[in-house]
Structure formats: structure tokens, C-alpha cells
Amino acid sequence: MSKRKSIHDRVLNADNLEELMAAYDEWAVNYDDDLLGEMGYVAPIIASNLLKDSLVDKEARILDAGCGTGIVGGLLHEHGYRHIEGLDYSRPMLAQAEAKDIYQALHRGDLTNALEIDNHVYDAIISVGTFTCGHVGPAAFDELLRITRPGGYLCFTVREQAWDDEDYQVKVGELENHGRWELQETLTADYIRQEGARCKVCLCKIPSCVAPAPGMASHPE
Ligand SMILES: C[S@@+](CC[C@H](N)C(=O)[O-])C[C@H]1O[C@@H](n2cnc3c(N)ncnc32)[C@H](O)[C@@H]1O
């Protein structure tokens, strides 16, 4: 098995965050060359184009959640956005992103836990490659919704295998039914071409008047 294939298998089959981060920490330096050069990783292009078609304000404050080495931030920068922040848990991946000099700020955080970010601060959040097998599960959408402003956008990919196996479809539908977001687009698209892997690419708009999260009072007591 090639070194690239073995590290990719490790990230898809990690049993916990520690194992996952050990694999990403090791992969960080070769990640762009492997995925873009050899594996045909096209999901960042598809998702950033989808967000660009709806997010007309180039001054928008955007969070790249699970930014990794900054591939998505780079594409958004090419599209003319200038207020891009990144968040990831792997320090070596964040170091690669920082070297690209396109992010206004980089945060270290765990997307499976509460984030140290205020409510409603981002105009848009994009997350590519992070909602996949053994990574961040659909429960994390609640926290991303909390930090997106009313009227803002959430754009994300979900690897097709995870979409089917890990209740993404259910959670996406629930959030739509509860009025937490409006699903504008769901594409089925190539993800990593050399593997034949496909993904869902979703664009959601947060209503200008946000419905409260289930269990929260709609008015202060
Ligand atoms: C496949 S990479 C995608 C990186 C980048 N978005 C891209 O498209 O190239 C997944 C990223 O999610 C990050 N990640 C995985 N689990 C995480 C967690 N619980 N919290 C924050 N980041 C996480 C990894 O460190 C890695 O950088």
C-alpha cells in the first residue's frame, strides 16, 4: 500500500479524535500535493463555486470550518473574498494554512464541542471534507448555526457514504423542518475522482428571523 493510500485510510478509519489528529498532523506537509495533485480532490472547487454564486458581498466575514491546509480559503480568496477565517483542530494543518497568508484569523477548535466563538458572527460558513466518515458528525451543525448570522449561509460537503450511514440526511431534514435553515441546493457531485468517491454539496440559508433551537425559549423569560 502506498504511503498516501495508507494515511488516507487512517483518516477515514480513525476510532477517535486523537487517532484522527495523529494522521492529519503527519499528513499536513504532503496533503495538498497528494489530494490535489494525485487524487483529484474536486470538492473544494464545487463547494466554493456554489457559495460564490449566492454570497455576493465580497466583504462578508466567512469561516472555513475544518480549514485544513487552506485549500478552500485559497479558492475563496481567488473569488475576491477578503475576510476569511479558518478553524481546525490540527496544529500542523493550521500551520500550512497560515503559510498561505490568506486567512484574517485562524482558530484552533474542536467542531464536535462548543466553540469559543460568539453567537451570529459569521455571514457564511463553508466546510469541505470535514463531514466525512469518522470525522465530525451531523450534530455539529447546531454549533455552526449558532455562530452564523440570521440571513447568512452554510455551505458544506458530506461524503456520500457518511450521508447514508451517519444520519446526515435526517439531521439536514430536521433543521429544514424546524425552520433553522432553508436548503437552497443539494448537489450530488464528484468528491475525490481517483477513488470514484462522491459527495453531497449543500447550500443552506439561515432565515433572517431565526427559529430558536429546540429546547430554547423563543423569548427571554
Ligand atoms: C479532509 S480535511 C479537509 C480540509 C479542507 N477543508 C480541505 O477541503 O482540504 C478534514 C479537516 O477536518 C479537520 N478536523 C477533523 N475533525 C475535526 C474536529 N473535531 N474539529 C476541528 N477540525 C477537525 C482535520 O484536522 C482536517 O484538517
The ligand as a MOL file (V3000), in Angstrom:
LIG
                    3D

  0  0  0     0  0            999 V3000
M  V30 BEGIN CTAB
M  V30 COUNTS 27 29 0 0 0
M  V30 BEGIN ATOM
M  V30 1 C -10.3000 16.1990 4.7110 0
M  V30 2 S -9.6630 17.5300 5.6690 0 CHG=1
M  V30 3 C -10.4270 18.9140 4.8290 0
M  V30 4 C -9.5950 20.1540 4.9380 0
M  V30 5 C -10.0160 21.2710 3.9870 0
M  V30 6 N -11.3380 21.7650 4.3070 0
M  V30 7 C -9.9580 20.7800 2.5680 0
M  V30 8 O -11.0090 20.6990 1.9150 0
M  V30 9 O -8.8510 20.4690 2.1090 0 CHG=-1
M  V30 10 C -10.5910 17.4750 7.1960 0
M  V30 11 C -10.1200 18.5020 8.1990 0
M  V30 12 O -11.0050 18.4670 9.3170 0
M  V30 13 C -10.2330 18.6380 10.4770 0
M  V30 14 N -10.9960 18.0570 11.5880 0
M  V30 15 C -11.3810 16.7720 11.7570 0
M  V30 16 N -12.0590 16.6270 12.8980 0
M  V30 17 C -12.1050 17.8680 13.4750 0
M  V30 18 C -12.6800 18.3680 14.6760 0
M  V30 19 N -13.3510 17.5800 15.5200 0
M  V30 20 N -12.5700 19.6820 14.9310 0
M  V30 21 C -11.8970 20.5060 14.0820 0
M  V30 22 N -11.3130 20.0860 12.9310 0
M  V30 23 C -11.4310 18.7730 12.6280 0
M  V30 24 C -8.9380 17.9040 10.1910 0
M  V30 25 O -7.8940 18.3260 11.0380 0
M  V30 26 C -8.7220 18.2470 8.7230 0
M  V30 27 O -7.9240 19.3910 8.5780 0
M  V30 END ATOM
M  V30 BEGIN BOND
M  V30 1 1 1 2
M  V30 2 1 2 3
M  V30 3 1 2 10
M  V30 4 1 3 4
M  V30 5 1 4 5
M  V30 6 1 5 6
M  V30 7 1 5 7
M  V30 8 2 7 8
M  V30 9 1 7 9
M  V30 10 1 10 11
M  V30 11 1 11 12
M  V30 12 1 11 26
M  V30 13 1 12 13
M  V30 14 1 13 14
M  V30 15 1 13 24
M  V30 16 1 14 15
M  V30 17 1 14 23
M  V30 18 2 15 16
M  V30 19 1 16 17
M  V30 20 1 17 18
M  V30 21 2 17 23
M  V30 22 1 18 19
M  V30 23 2 18 20
M  V30 24 1 20 21
M  V30 25 2 21 22
M  V30 26 1 22 23
M  V30 27 1 24 25
M  V30 28 1 24 26
M  V30 29 1 26 27
M  V30 END BOND
M  V30 END CTAB
M  END
